[in-house]
């Protein structure tokens, strides 16, 4: 009886992330998304967005459950507000993780 219960629990846990994808953002590679907002728009809940080093000038509206992270950290990955009177990242969803960025120019 314990084995079927364990299998059921594992199956339930795996279903939550089974459809998650990884989306790449690289401003200098047209084979990837060149803006973070473009990647957010294309993403589904629980996807991971990997942002390569560079300076991204944009205000990003996040309305999905996402993990948005830089591949090499804040010392080489910058997000500057395109509109200084707006949020750099406007988070409108639960379960959003943003890490590894040097953020400036907005609020």
Secondary structure as UniProt FT lines:
FT   HELIX           2..15
FT   TURN            16..19
FT   STRAND          22..25
FT   TURN            27..28
FT   TURN            30..31
FT   HELIX           36..42
FT   TURN            45..46
FT   STRAND          47..51
FT   STRAND          54..57
FT   STRAND          60..62
FT   STRAND          66..70
FT   TURN            74..76
FT   STRAND          77..80
FT   TURN            84..85
FT   STRAND          89..91
FT   STRAND          97..99
FT   STRAND          102..104
//
